[in-house]
Each structure stands twice: as structure tokens, then as C-alpha cells.
Amino acid sequence: MYGYAIVGGRLGPADLLARDSYEVHRQRRDVLSAALVAGGVTPTPPAAAYEPERPVVTVAQAQELAAQIEREAAAAYGAVVAGGDTDWRRTGAAWLRDSAVRGYRWSGEVPALPGLASA
């Protein structure tokens, strides 16, 4: 969420992909948080702010941060596919596919097996 706020800050409010990506990740956070609460787990609240690993000053750096966010999200969704029940596996697979497409839209690249760590 915070990473996409940084991306949107560099790309501007007219960038529809950044705005859409922020909203999608916000909705998914809410779904996952509700599922954790329903299962008796209290989700750890996110940090109010953090510094990205690399400076994000240019449009290209903002796009790389967005691609990194999607790679990391795909890894999380891959874990949902691997460990969830049938409904969560379907949800995780759909989210993983969407994240791979978003990552491609940001970087022009997609790993052979999105959601899995590179060897």
C-alpha cells in the first residue's frame, strides 16, 4: 500500500495503472485482514511509513518499485495457493495471475513461474 503511494506520488494522479493497483492491493489487504480476524488472528498493522530499498525519484524508479511490489505480492499469493483450502487456492491463483500481469505492465517482463523464488 505505502509503496504504491510512493509510485503514485512520482507518476501523478493521472496514472490509472498506479491508482488501480493501489486500490486492488487495498481491497486484498482488507479481505485478508478480515479472514485472519474471522480465524481468530489479529493482523499486524502495517508501519506508518518506510523507506524503499532504493531511492524513488524518477518515473523509471517508480515503475521498478511497482514491479517489485508485484513480484513480492505474487510470492505471497503463491503461498496462499500452496497452503490454502480450495476456495483460498482459487483466490490465490487469481490474485497471482493478476499480479503477474500487473508486474508485466510495469516492467515488460514476467518470470517463467510467477510467485516462485528465482533459482
Secondary structure, DSSP 8 states (H G I E B T S, - for coil): -HHHHHHHHHH-TT-HHHHHHHHHHHHHHHHHHHHHHHTT-------S----SS---SHHHHHHHHHHHHHHHHHHHHHHHHHS-HHHHHHHHHHHHHHHHHHHHHHS---SSTTS---
